[in-house]
């Protein structure tokens, strides 16, 4: 034993061998776990039920049908909520939000127990904090609605309603950021991905996500400022066929900004789809999602026109909000997927050979 450790060649190889062994153990690729992947995906899908119910509640003006929170008329099962449409819309939205909160906590626990990547576990904790903040903002929207702000002619509650709608979009992106890294294609692809893949269009995908977030924020302000029909004609801004509105005030301005941003966003999304289909490194899934995003764009334009021409019919407006959320999810999914090699590189790539390290 003494003679073996006295051998200079053995001593020289010890630090190199130990480093290679510990680096390999700490950077092993995560394994695909079907239960975790399916539970996270199904829980993430519930957010669109929540968005749909919230959009319908706002579309029929039922956001303040219950003046208390978190209970509804002091109960989790208020009398008459199953027969009154306004009560049903708002209370089912609250119940679905409670389910979403529990599912998010379950995702975080599941991730903490089964997921080996620290950044993903931290992101799950952030999702819990975000959904709780979202619930609090929703509650303040109800509790502070009686306070009026004269300078902008709105209530404090409606300011929180706008923030509530914007946080919902960020929460959708956060959930999708949790769902994708635990899927089989992400894990199996990450281990063999090379840095720089998707560089031809991933910056454009991020730009589209930012444009969508801006558009959805504008839509939230427009919706909660009762400006959905501030310009009652489509596609022109006046019955005479003018491009610009004749009279300009806050409601007309925010409505026109929503239409103008829709034009910019349409160009960006179509360009993104073209770039993806021209990129030989883009996979079949990315091309399919980009095609789906393009179809959603067409549907969204039709729904936007119909919401004006039908004088904001509740079902049409709800579908318009839901498709907008689906577009954001699709675009964010493309951007997140394009950056997967950079996101998961430290965890999924094996250690470099010992001879190549200093």
Buried (B, 14 or more C-beta within 10 A) or exposed (E): EEEEEEEEEEEEEEEEEEEBEEBEEEBBBBEBBEEBBEBBBEBBEBBBBBBBBBBBBBBBEBBBBBEEBBEBBEEEEBEEBEEBEBBBBBBBBBBBBEEBBEBBBBBBEBBEEBBEBEEBBEBBEBBBEBBEBBBBBBBBBBBBBEEEEEEEEBBBBBBBBBBBBBBBBBBBBBBBBBBBBBBEEBBEBBBEBEEEBBEBBBBBBBBBBEBBBBBBBBBBBBBBBEBBEBBBBEEEBBEEEEEEBEEEEBBBBBBBBBBEBBEEBBEBBBBBBBBBBEBEBBBEEBBEBBEBBBEBBEBBBBBBBBBBEEEBBBEBBBBBBBBBBBBBBBBBBBBBBBBBBBBBBEBBBEBEEBEEEE
